[in-house]
């Protein structure tokens, strides 16, 4: 297999992996997905904190 054939095959594999997006579009999509993950984690942390505070209040009430 010549270098030219290997380059063509690599290019086709890259295009397939990107799902028709340009490399720039793929980077933007990945960045948006990371931002969504950060927001979801922050929401989960806030919800868990709220639950913990309610549990602590219930425990304090039952003990005293």
DALIN-V976337 format. One record per residue. N is the residue number from 1. RES is the residue in one letter. SS is DSSP state (H for helix, E for strand, L for the rest). Layout:
N,RES,SS  N,RES,SS
This chain:
1,X,L  2,X,L  3,X,H  4,X,H  5,X,H  6,X,H  7,X,H  8,X,H  9,X,H  10,X,H  11,X,H  12,X,H  13,X,H  14,X,H  15,X,H  16,X,H  17,X,H  18,X,H  19,X,L  20,X,L  21,X,L  22,X,L  23,X,H  24,X,H  25,X,H  26,X,H  27,X,H  28,X,H  29,X,H  30,X,H  31,X,H  32,X,H  33,X,H  34,X,H  35,X,H  36,X,H  37,X,H  38,X,H  39,X,H  40,X,H  41,X,H  42,X,H  43,X,H  44,X,H  45,X,H  46,X,H  47,X,H  48,X,H  49,X,H  50,X,H  51,X,H  52,X,H  53,X,H  54,X,H  55,X,H  56,X,H  57,X,H  58,X,H  59,X,H  60,X,H  61,X,H  62,X,H  63,X,H  64,X,L
